[in-house]
Amino acid sequence: MGSLSDTERSTQSRTASDPSGSRETTPRCALCGSTDSRQIHVGVRYAPEVAVRACAGCDVRFLWPRPTSRDLADYYRSDAYRAQYHGVVSPEYTYRKVVGEARERVNRLLPLLTPETDVLEVGSGSGAFLETARPHVRSTTGVEPANAHRAWACQQLGVTTVADLAQLGDQRFEMIGLFHTLEHVPDPVGFLRTLTTYLARQGRIAIEVPNVTD
């Protein structure tokens, strides 16, 4: 489920010996909860010592060990993730890099988008997808924990963007997009259950995750 950076690795070593932390000691599938898994190989991008395991129950691949939810939240809120992944922190650079993919996603979803559609993207980054979708829908809203990218999307693109789901209040959306976001969530099943509470009647969640063979 994605790859770990140097910063994520450092949080692992800090919390693994902390008895008050929530570090798991037995590999457990984040999808089905099974503790029966096999190691596929050791080493992923940015983390040569992290193992890739395959769940015997549902065959999903996951990384082990994994950081705590608290460590991940702190990491993604900072600029460390963008600096590690793209090599730069600039939201404008991120926008230029992903706007082509954003247009492709909007084109694939066009049959589901109408002038009455309210769209939410979780992990909206620089706002490229929401800006591209805006002419086809009623409203666009993003959730982005990274401070610099959230501010840039609001100020430069005029995209309404908040820091976390709690700030959405009782809003409901006909379309929720998760584009390369779900693999970063420590509890994907619980997270999707939470997102359903933000869906309008007969709403949809569009999910895109990396291919395990990439």
Accessible surface in RSA format (square Angstrom, percent):
REM  Atomic radii and reference values for relative SASA: ProtOr
REM  Chains: A
REM  Algorithm: Lee & Richards
REM  Probe-radius: 1.40
REM  Slices: 20
REM RES _ NUM      All-atoms   Total-Side   Main-Chain    Non-polar    All polar
REM                ABS   REL    ABS   REL    ABS   REL    ABS   REL    ABS   REL
RES MET A   1    54.69  28.3  28.25  18.7  26.44  62.9  32.52  27.6  22.17  29.4
RES GLY A   2    30.41  37.5   0.00   N/A  30.41  37.5  15.73  43.2  14.67  32.9
RES SER A   3    28.44  24.0  15.12  20.2  13.32  30.7   9.16  19.5  19.29  27.0
RES LEU A   4    11.31   6.3  11.31   8.1   0.00   0.0  11.31   7.9   0.00   0.0
RES SER A   5     4.60   3.9   4.27   5.7   0.33   0.8   4.27   9.1   0.33   0.5
RES ASP A   6    68.83  48.2  64.54  64.2   4.29  10.2  25.08  59.0  43.75  43.6
RES THR A   7    47.82  34.0  43.64  44.2   4.18  10.0  28.59  38.4  19.23  29.1
RES GLU A   8     7.80   4.5   7.48   5.7   0.32   0.8   1.07   2.1   6.74   5.5
RES ARG A   9    54.24  22.8  49.55  25.3   4.70  11.2   7.16   9.8  47.08  28.5
RES SER A  10    57.08  48.2  48.59  64.9   8.49  19.6  45.45  96.8  11.64  16.3
RES THR A  11    10.50   7.5  10.50  10.6   0.00   0.0   9.99  13.4   0.51   0.8
RES GLN A  12    14.07   7.9  13.91  10.2   0.17   0.4   8.28  17.6   5.79   4.4
RES SER A  13    84.73  71.6  61.76  82.4  22.97  52.9  53.75 114.5  30.98  43.4
RES ARG A  14   143.91  60.4 125.71  64.1  18.21  43.3  76.33 104.3  67.58  41.0
RES THR A  15     3.89   2.8   3.87   3.9   0.02   0.0   3.89   5.2   0.00   0.0
RES ALA A  16    66.45  61.1  39.30  60.6  27.16  61.8  39.56  55.7  26.89  71.2
RES SER A  17    96.87  81.9  66.99  89.4  29.88  68.8  55.52 118.2  41.35  57.9
RES ASP A  18    49.93  35.0  39.84  39.7  10.09  23.9  14.77  34.8  35.16  35.1
RES PRO A  19   136.21  99.3  95.18  86.8  41.03 149.1 109.68  90.6  26.53 164.9
RES SER A  20   102.88  86.9  62.91  84.0  39.97  92.1  55.27 117.7  47.61  66.7
RES GLY A  21    25.31  31.2   0.00   N/A  25.31  31.2   5.82  16.0  19.49  43.7
RES SER A  22    86.23  72.9  60.81  81.2  25.42  58.6  55.88 119.0  30.36  42.5
RES ARG A  23    37.41  15.7  18.84   9.6  18.58  44.2  16.94  23.1  20.48  12.4
RES GLU A  24    54.09  31.1  42.27  32.0  11.81  28.1  34.90  67.5  19.19  15.7
RES THR A  25   128.67  91.5  95.78  97.1  32.89  78.4  74.89 100.6  53.78  81.3
RES THR A  26    72.51  51.6  68.25  69.2   4.26  10.2  40.36  54.2  32.15  48.6
RES PRO A  27    28.20  20.6  28.06  25.6   0.15   0.5  28.06  23.2   0.15   0.9
RES ARG A  28    87.46  36.7  87.40  44.6   0.06   0.1  31.02  42.4  56.44  34.2
RES CYS A  29     0.17   0.1   0.10   0.1   0.07   0.2   0.10   0.3   0.07   0.1
RES ALA A  30     8.04   7.4   1.84   2.8   6.21  14.1   2.66   3.7   5.38  14.3
RES LEU A  31    84.95  47.3  72.25  51.7  12.70  31.9  72.43  50.9  12.52  33.7
RES CYS A  32    68.71  52.0  29.42  32.8  39.29  92.3  35.09  88.9  33.62  36.3
RES GLY A  33    33.77  41.6   0.00   N/A  33.77  41.6  18.49  50.7  15.28  34.2
RES SER A  34    31.23  26.4  19.60  26.2  11.63  26.8  22.23  47.3   9.01  12.6
RES THR A  35    86.36  61.4  66.07  67.0  20.29  48.4  32.20  43.2  54.16  81.9
RES ASP A  36    92.25  64.6  86.74  86.3   5.51  13.0  30.28  71.3  61.97  61.8
RES SER A  37    19.31  16.3   1.28   1.7  18.04  41.5   1.56   3.3  17.75  24.9
RES ARG A  38   127.95  53.7 123.78  63.1   4.17   9.9  66.78  91.3  61.17  37.1
RES GLN A  39    95.91  53.6  69.52  50.8  26.39  62.8  16.83  35.8  79.08  60.0
RES ILE A  40    69.66  39.6  42.48  31.6  27.19  65.5  44.69  32.2  24.98  67.8
RES HIS A  41    89.73  49.0  82.51  57.3   7.22  18.5  64.63  66.6  25.10  29.2
RES VAL A  42    81.61  53.7  53.94  48.8  27.67  66.7  53.94  46.9  27.67  75.0
RES GLY A  43    19.55  24.1   0.00   N/A  19.55  24.1  10.96  30.1   8.59  19.2
RES VAL A  44    31.56  20.8  13.52  12.2  18.05  43.5  24.32  21.1   7.24  19.6
RES ARG A  45   134.55  56.5 115.36  58.8  19.18  45.7  60.04  82.1  74.51  45.2
RES TYR A  46    65.22  30.4  44.46  25.3  20.76  54.0  44.38  33.4  20.83  25.7
RES ALA A  47     0.00   0.0   0.00   0.0   0.00   0.0   0.00   0.0   0.00   0.0
RES PRO A  48    97.36  71.0  86.70  79.0  10.66  38.8  88.01  72.7   9.35  58.1
RES GLU A  49    97.97  56.2  77.69  58.8  20.28  48.3  67.87 131.3  30.09  24.6
RES VAL A  50     0.28   0.2   0.28   0.3   0.00   0.0   0.28   0.2   0.00   0.0
RES ALA A  51     9.85   9.1   9.79  15.1   0.06   0.1   9.79  13.8   0.06   0.2
RES VAL A  52    15.52  10.2  15.52  14.1   0.00   0.0  15.52  13.5   0.00   0.0
RES ARG A  53    42.41  17.8  42.41  21.6   0.00   0.0   0.07   0.1  42.34  25.7
RES ALA A  54     0.07   0.1   0.00   0.0   0.07   0.2   0.00   0.0   0.07   0.2
RES CYS A  55     1.38   1.0   0.12   0.1   1.27   3.0   0.12   0.3   1.27   1.4
RES ALA A  56    64.23  59.1  28.40  43.8  35.83  81.5  33.78  47.6  30.45  80.7
RES GLY A  57    59.58  73.5   0.00   N/A  59.58  73.5  25.42  69.8  34.16  76.5
RES CYS A  58    51.68  39.1  21.00  23.4  30.68  72.1  30.49  77.2  21.19  22.9
RES ASP A  59    80.02  56.1  73.08  72.7   6.95  16.4  30.90  72.7  49.12  49.0
RES VAL A  60    39.50  26.0  31.18  28.2   8.32  20.1  39.46  34.3   0.04   0.1
RES ARG A  61    64.31  27.0  58.96  30.1   5.35  12.7  11.45  15.6  52.86  32.0
RES PHE A  62     1.18   0.6   1.17   0.7   0.01   0.0   1.18   0.7   0.00   0.0
RES LEU A  63    11.23   6.3   8.45   6.0   2.78   7.0   8.45   5.9   2.78   7.5
RES TRP A  64    33.43  13.4  32.27  15.6   1.17   2.7  16.67   8.9  16.77  27.2
RES PRO A  65    51.84  37.8  51.84  47.3   0.00   0.0  51.84  42.8   0.00   0.0
RES ARG A  66    29.96  12.6  27.70  14.1   2.26   5.4  22.86  31.2   7.10   4.3
RES PRO A  67     7.46   5.4   3.15   2.9   4.31  15.7   3.15   2.6   4.31  26.8
RES THR A  68     9.90   7.0   3.48   3.5   6.42  15.3   9.90  13.3   0.00   0.0
RES SER A  69    67.99  57.4  60.00  80.1   7.98  18.4  39.06  83.2  28.93  40.5
RES ARG A  70   146.90  61.7 138.17  70.4   8.73  20.8  71.15  97.2  75.74  45.9
RES ASP A  71     6.02   4.2   4.23   4.2   1.79   4.2   1.55   3.6   4.47   4.5
RES LEU A  72    17.67   9.8  17.42  12.5   0.25   0.6  17.67  12.4   0.00   0.0
RES ALA A  73    44.00  40.5  33.04  51.0  10.96  24.9  42.63  60.0   1.37   3.6
RES ASP A  74    76.60  53.7  69.18  68.9   7.42  17.5  28.06  66.0  48.54  48.4
RES TYR A  75     6.76   3.2   1.64   0.9   5.12  13.3   6.38   4.8   0.38   0.5
RES TYR A  76    34.37  16.0  31.80  18.1   2.57   6.7  28.67  21.5   5.70   7.0
RES ARG A  77   113.45  47.6 112.37  57.3   1.07   2.6  42.21  57.7  71.24  43.2
RES SER A  78    47.65  40.3  36.67  48.9  10.98  25.3  45.11  96.1   2.54   3.6
RES ASP A  79    60.70  42.5  56.38  56.1   4.31  10.2  15.93  37.5  44.77  44.6
RES ALA A  80    31.79  29.2  20.20  31.2  11.59  26.4  28.08  39.5   3.71   9.8
RES TYR A  81    40.28  18.8  40.28  22.9   0.00   0.0  25.42  19.1  14.86  18.3
RES ARG A  82    28.85  12.1  28.85  14.7   0.00   0.0   0.43   0.6  28.42  17.2
RES ALA A  83    42.07  38.7  33.81  52.2   8.26  18.8  34.08  48.0   7.99  21.2
RES GLN A  84    51.35  28.7  36.32  26.5  15.03  35.8   9.10  19.4  42.24  32.0
RES TYR A  85    90.29  42.2  72.70  41.4  17.60  45.8  33.67  25.3  56.62  69.8
RES HIS A  86    27.28  14.9   7.46   5.2  19.82  50.7   8.59   8.9  18.69  21.7
RES GLY A  87    57.20  70.5   0.00   N/A  57.20  70.5  29.01  79.6  28.19  63.1
RES VAL A  88    64.01  42.1  58.52  53.0   5.50  13.2  63.97  55.6   0.04   0.1
RES VAL A  89    48.69  32.0  44.32  40.1   4.37  10.5  44.35  38.5   4.34  11.8
RES SER A  90    48.23  40.8  39.52  52.7   8.71  20.1  33.99  72.4  14.24  19.9
RES PRO A  91    20.89  15.2  20.89  19.0   0.00   0.0  20.89  17.3   0.00   0.0
RES GLU A  92    89.37  51.3  89.33  67.6   0.04   0.1  12.86  24.9  76.51  62.5
RES TYR A  93    74.52  34.8  74.30  42.3   0.22   0.6  46.92  35.3  27.59  34.0
RES THR A  94     3.40   2.4   3.40   3.4   0.00   0.0   3.36   4.5   0.04   0.1
RES TYR A  95    40.65  19.0  40.65  23.1   0.00   0.0  25.51  19.2  15.14  18.7
RES ARG A  96   143.60  60.3 124.27  63.4  19.33  46.0  62.50  85.4  81.10  49.2
RES LYS A  97   115.94  56.6  84.87  52.1  31.08  74.0  49.09  44.2  66.85  71.2
RES VAL A  98    38.75  25.5  38.73  35.1   0.02   0.1  38.75  33.7   0.00   0.0
RES VAL A  99    20.28  13.3  20.28  18.4   0.00   0.0  20.28  17.6   0.00   0.0
RES GLY A 100    35.78  44.1   0.00   N/A  35.78  44.1  31.87  87.5   3.91   8.8
RES GLU A 101    91.90  52.8  89.45  67.7   2.45   5.8  29.25  56.6  62.65  51.2
RES ALA A 102     1.74   1.6   1.74   2.7   0.00   0.0   1.74   2.4   0.00   0.0
RES ARG A 103   130.29  54.7 129.67  66.1   0.62   1.5  37.47  51.2  92.81  56.3
RES GLU A 104   101.79  58.4  99.27  75.1   2.52   6.0  31.98  61.9  69.81  57.0
RES ARG A 105    26.94  11.3  26.32  13.4   0.62   1.5   2.52   3.4  24.43  14.8
RES VAL A 106     2.54   1.7   2.54   2.3   0.00   0.0   2.54   2.2   0.00   0.0
RES ASN A 107    94.42  65.1  82.05  79.3  12.37  29.8  22.72  54.7  71.70  69.3
RES ARG A 108   148.63  62.4 121.27  61.8  27.36  65.1  76.02 103.9  72.60  44.0
RES LEU A 109    21.36  11.9  21.36  15.3   0.00   0.0  21.36  15.0   0.00   0.0
RES LEU A 110    65.30  36.4  57.26  41.0   8.04  20.2  57.54  40.4   7.76  20.9
RES PRO A 111   114.48  83.4  74.93  68.3  39.55 143.8  88.43  73.0  26.05 161.9
RES LEU A 112    68.11  37.9  53.21  38.1  14.90  37.5  56.83  39.9  11.28  30.3
RES LEU A 113    14.99   8.3   0.20   0.1  14.79  37.2   0.20   0.1  14.79  39.8
RES THR A 114    57.97  41.2  56.52  57.3   1.45   3.4  52.45  70.5   5.51   8.3
RES PRO A 115    99.04  72.2  88.26  80.5  10.78  39.2  90.33  74.6   8.71  54.1
RES GLU A 116   107.08  61.5 104.70  79.2   2.38   5.7  53.44 103.4  53.64  43.8
RES THR A 117     4.99   3.6   4.87   4.9   0.12   0.3   0.59   0.8   4.41   6.7
RES ASP A 118    22.87  16.0  22.87  22.8   0.00   0.0   4.49  10.6  18.39  18.3
RES VAL A 119     0.17   0.1   0.17   0.2   0.00   0.0   0.17   0.1   0.00   0.0
RES LEU A 120     0.00   0.0   0.00   0.0   0.00   0.0   0.00   0.0   0.00   0.0
RES GLU A 121     9.23   5.3   9.23   7.0   0.00   0.0   0.00   0.0   9.23   7.5
RES VAL A 122    10.07   6.6   9.98   9.0   0.09   0.2   9.98   8.7   0.09   0.2
RES GLY A 123    27.30  33.7   0.00   N/A  27.30  33.7  12.79  35.1  14.51  32.5
RES SER A 124     7.39   6.2   0.40   0.5   6.99  16.1   0.91   1.9   6.47   9.1
RES GLY A 125     7.23   8.9   0.00   N/A   7.23   8.9   7.23  19.9   0.00   0.0
RES SER A 126     2.15   1.8   0.33   0.4   1.83   4.2   0.00   0.0   2.15   3.0
RES GLY A 127     0.28   0.3   0.00   N/A   0.28   0.3   0.27   0.7   0.01   0.0
RES ALA A 128     3.22   3.0   1.97   3.0   1.26   2.9   1.97   2.8   1.26   3.3
RES PHE A 129     6.37   3.2   4.11   2.5   2.26   5.9   4.11   2.5   2.26   6.5
RES LEU A 130     0.01   0.0   0.01   0.0   0.00   0.0   0.01   0.0   0.00   0.0
RES GLU A 131    46.04  26.4  41.03  31.0   5.01  11.9  10.72  20.7  35.31  28.8
RES THR A 132    29.57  21.0  19.71  20.0   9.86  23.5  24.10  32.4   5.48   8.3
RES ALA A 133     0.07   0.1   0.07   0.1   0.00   0.0   0.07   0.1   0.00   0.0
RES ARG A 134    89.33  37.5  83.95  42.8   5.38  12.8  44.42  60.7  44.90  27.2
RES PRO A 135   109.84  80.1  66.43  60.6  43.41 157.8  78.79  65.1  31.05 193.0
RES HIS A 136    74.28  40.6  63.96  44.5  10.32  26.4  41.60  42.9  32.68  38.0
RES VAL A 137    16.31  10.7   0.15   0.1  16.16  38.9   0.15   0.1  16.16  43.8
RES ARG A 138   140.22  58.9 108.51  55.3  31.71  75.5  55.02  75.2  85.20  51.6
RES SER A 139    44.16  37.3  37.44  50.0   6.72  15.5  38.20  81.4   5.96   8.3
RES THR A 140    13.28   9.4   3.60   3.7   9.68  23.1   0.00   0.0  13.28  20.1
RES THR A 141     9.39   6.7   9.39   9.5   0.00   0.0   1.36   1.8   8.03  12.1
RES GLY A 142     0.00   0.0   0.00   N/A   0.00   0.0   0.00   0.0   0.00   0.0
RES VAL A 143     7.57   5.0   7.57   6.9   0.00   0.0   7.57   6.6   0.00   0.0
RES GLU A 144     4.97   2.9   4.97   3.8   0.00   0.0   0.00   0.0   4.97   4.1
RES PRO A 145    45.49  33.2  43.66  39.8   1.83   6.6  45.27  37.4   0.22   1.4
RES ALA A 146     2.13   2.0   2.13   3.3   0.00   0.0   2.13   3.0   0.00   0.0
RES ASN A 147    79.25  54.7  76.26  73.7   2.99   7.2  28.63  68.9  50.62  48.9
RES ALA A 148    36.00  33.1  23.60  36.4  12.39  28.2  33.12  46.6   2.87   7.6
RES HIS A 149     0.03   0.0   0.03   0.0   0.00   0.0   0.00   0.0   0.03   0.0
RES ARG A 150    47.09  19.8  47.09  24.0   0.00   0.0   3.50   4.8  43.59  26.4
RES ALA A 151    41.10  37.8  35.25  54.4   5.85  13.3  40.96  57.7   0.14   0.4
RES TRP A 152    46.37  18.6  43.39  21.0   2.99   7.0  36.25  19.3  10.12  16.4
RES ALA A 153     0.25   0.2   0.25   0.4   0.00   0.0   0.25   0.3   0.00   0.0
RES CYS A 154    49.13  37.2  36.98  41.2  12.16  28.6  21.17  53.6  27.97  30.2
RES GLN A 155   138.72  77.6 102.68  75.0  36.04  85.8  39.14  83.3  99.57  75.5
RES GLN A 156   113.93  63.7  83.77  61.2  30.15  71.8   7.95  16.9 105.97  80.4
RES LEU A 157    25.68  14.3  14.07  10.1  11.61  29.2  19.95  14.0   5.73  15.4
RES GLY A 158    54.31  67.0   0.00   N/A  54.31  67.0  31.76  87.2  22.55  50.5
RES VAL A 159     1.68   1.1   0.21   0.2   1.46   3.5   1.36   1.2   0.31   0.9
RES THR A 160    83.14  59.1  74.84  75.9   8.30  19.8  46.32  62.2  36.83  55.7
RES THR A 161    12.92   9.2   0.37   0.4  12.55  29.9   0.00   0.0  12.92  19.5
RES VAL A 162    26.54  17.5  23.97  21.7   2.56   6.2  26.54  23.1   0.00   0.0
RES ALA A 163    32.36  29.8  26.53  40.9   5.83  13.3  26.53  37.4   5.83  15.4
RES ASP A 164    67.62  47.4  65.98  65.7   1.65   3.9  33.63  79.1  33.99  33.9
RES LEU A 165    25.42  14.2  23.19  16.6   2.23   5.6  23.19  16.3   2.23   6.0
RES ALA A 166    86.01  79.1  57.60  88.9  28.41  64.6  64.93  91.4  21.09  55.9
RES GLN A 167   102.70  57.4  72.50  53.0  30.21  71.9  33.68  71.7  69.03  52.4
RES LEU A 168     3.21   1.8   0.25   0.2   2.96   7.4   0.72   0.5   2.49   6.7
RES GLY A 169    52.62  64.9   0.00   N/A  52.62  64.9  40.49 111.1  12.13  27.2
RES ASP A 170   123.85  86.8 108.04 107.5  15.81  37.4  37.21  87.6  86.64  86.4
RES GLN A 171    80.36  44.9  73.19  53.5   7.17  17.1  34.40  73.2  45.95  34.9
RES ARG A 172   111.13  46.7  96.54  49.2  14.59  34.7  34.62  47.3  76.51  46.4
RES PHE A 173     2.90   1.4   2.90   1.8   0.00   0.0   2.90   1.8   0.00   0.0
RES GLU A 174    57.17  32.8  52.10  39.4   5.08  12.1  32.55  63.0  24.62  20.1
RES MET A 175     3.07   1.6   3.07   2.0   0.00   0.0   3.03   2.6   0.05   0.1
RES ILE A 176     0.00   0.0   0.00   0.0   0.00   0.0   0.00   0.0   0.00   0.0
RES GLY A 177     0.25   0.3   0.00   N/A   0.25   0.3   0.25   0.7   0.00   0.0
RES LEU A 178     0.00   0.0   0.00   0.0   0.00   0.0   0.00   0.0   0.00   0.0
RES PHE A 179    19.47   9.7   8.45   5.2  11.02  28.7   8.45   5.1  11.02  31.6
RES HIS A 180    75.07  41.0  65.34  45.4   9.73  24.9  44.44  45.8  30.63  35.6
RES THR A 181    19.06  13.6  17.50  17.7   1.56   3.7  15.65  21.0   3.42   5.2
RES LEU A 182    21.86  12.2  21.86  15.6   0.00   0.0  21.86  15.4   0.00   0.0
RES GLU A 183    15.54   8.9   7.29   5.5   8.24  19.6   5.48  10.6  10.06   8.2
RES HIS A 184    45.43  24.8  34.18  23.8  11.26  28.8  30.68  31.6  14.75  17.2
RES VAL A 185    24.98  16.4  21.23  19.2   3.75   9.0  22.58  19.6   2.41   6.5
RES PRO A 186    42.37  30.9  32.96  30.0   9.41  34.2  39.16  32.3   3.21  19.9
RES ASP A 187    78.31  54.9  76.97  76.6   1.34   3.2  33.35  78.5  44.96  44.8
RES PRO A 188     4.65   3.4   4.65   4.2   0.00   0.0   4.65   3.8   0.00   0.0
RES VAL A 189    40.16  26.4  38.91  35.2   1.25   3.0  39.80  34.6   0.36   1.0
RES GLY A 190    19.06  23.5   0.00   N/A  19.06  23.5  16.26  44.6   2.80   6.3
RES PHE A 191    39.57  19.8  33.42  20.7   6.15  16.0  37.97  23.0   1.60   4.6
RES LEU A 192    46.29  25.8  46.19  33.0   0.10   0.2  46.29  32.5   0.00   0.0
RES ARG A 193   161.31  67.7 155.71  79.4   5.60  13.3  62.27  85.1  99.04  60.0
RES THR A 194    62.11  44.2  56.49  57.3   5.62  13.4  34.22  46.0  27.89  42.2
RES LEU A 195     0.00   0.0   0.00   0.0   0.00   0.0   0.00   0.0   0.00   0.0
RES THR A 196    72.76  51.7  61.00  61.8  11.76  28.0  46.53  62.5  26.23  39.6
RES THR A 197    80.01  56.9  68.87  69.8  11.14  26.6  70.66  94.9   9.35  14.1
RES TYR A 198    26.08  12.2  26.08  14.8   0.00   0.0   5.33   4.0  20.75  25.6
RES LEU A 199    37.54  20.9  23.81  17.0  13.73  34.5  23.81  16.7  13.73  36.9
RES ALA A 200    19.84  18.2  12.66  19.5   7.18  16.3  16.15  22.7   3.69   9.8
RES ARG A 201   219.15  92.0 187.68  95.7  31.47  74.9  79.13 108.1 140.02  84.9
RES GLN A 202   159.85  89.4 126.11  92.2  33.74  80.3  50.86 108.3 108.99  82.7
RES GLY A 203    18.63  23.0   0.00   N/A  18.63  23.0   0.89   2.5  17.74  39.7
RES ARG A 204   128.90  54.1 124.94  63.7   3.96   9.4  32.92  45.0  95.98  58.2
RES ILE A 205    44.93  25.6  16.97  12.6  27.95  67.4  16.97  12.2  27.95  75.8
RES ALA A 206    17.75  16.3  10.36  16.0   7.40  16.8  17.75  25.0   0.00   0.0
RES ILE A 207    80.16  45.6  44.17  32.9  35.99  86.7  44.51  32.1  35.65  96.8
RES GLU A 208    45.42  26.1  41.02  31.0   4.39  10.5  30.84  59.6  14.58  11.9
RES VAL A 209    73.02  48.0  55.77  50.5  17.25  41.6  55.77  48.5  17.25  46.8
RES PRO A 210    53.44  39.0  36.99  33.7  16.45  59.8  39.27  32.4  14.17  88.1
RES ASN A 211    87.78  60.5  73.44  71.0  14.34  34.5  22.12  53.2  65.66  63.5
RES VAL A 212    97.26  64.0  64.45  58.3  32.81  79.1  73.90  64.2  23.36  63.4
RES THR A 213   117.12  83.3  81.29  82.4  35.83  85.4  73.59  98.8  43.54  65.8
RES ASP A 214   143.10 100.2  76.79  76.4  66.32 156.8  60.12 141.5  82.99  82.8
END  Absolute sums over single chains surface
CHAIN  1 A    10862.9       8483.2       2379.7       5871.2       4991.7
END  Absolute sums over all chains
TOTAL         10862.9       8483.2       2379.7       5871.2       4991.7
